[in-house]
Amino acid sequence: MSELLSPLEWVFVVIMALVPLAGLAFHLWVMLAGRGKPDADQESK
């Protein structure tokens, strides 16, 4: 399989695989990190 793509093309394949995984990790981090904070509408009451 390695003969199908050049080394530069493999770099792009790896980048294209990591971008969605990084987005998923960031999304989960934002969701879990914000769990302990009160909501904005609760602060105004």
C-alpha positions as MATLAB code, in Angstrom:
seq = 'MSELLSPLEWVFVVIMALVPLAGLAFHLWVMLAGRGKPDADQESK';
ca = [
       0.000    0.000    0.000;
       2.873    2.394    0.651;
       3.788    2.319   -3.040;
       0.395    3.837   -3.919;
       1.199    7.247   -2.423;
       4.297    9.400   -2.317;
       5.702   10.505    1.058;
       4.235   13.996    0.592;
       0.816   12.519   -0.110;
       1.072   10.442    3.078;
       1.610   13.689    5.015;
      -1.700   15.002    3.692;
      -3.436   11.690    4.444;
      -2.261   11.875    8.053;
      -3.307   15.528    8.352;
      -6.743   14.781    6.907;
      -7.147   11.931    9.403;
      -6.044   14.006   12.407;
      -8.191   17.087   11.755;
     -11.562   15.406   12.509;
     -10.063   13.612   15.513;
      -8.702   16.893   16.858;
     -12.094   18.512   16.320;
     -13.796   15.698   18.210;
     -11.320   15.974   21.084;
     -11.791   19.763   21.223;
     -15.571   19.412   21.141;
     -15.562   16.926   24.023;
     -13.121   19.077   25.991;
     -15.339   22.143   25.652;
     -18.433   20.164   26.642;
     -16.807   18.545   29.673;
     -14.885   21.623   30.818;
     -18.025   23.754   30.865;
     -19.973   21.316   33.022;
     -18.982   22.865   36.357;
     -19.760   26.438   35.353;
     -23.215   27.932   36.008;
     -25.342   28.905   33.040;
     -25.443   32.565   32.003;
     -29.213   32.835   32.568;
     -28.891   31.477   36.121;
     -26.378   34.194   37.032;
     -28.797   36.995   36.150;
     -31.541   35.706   38.488;
];
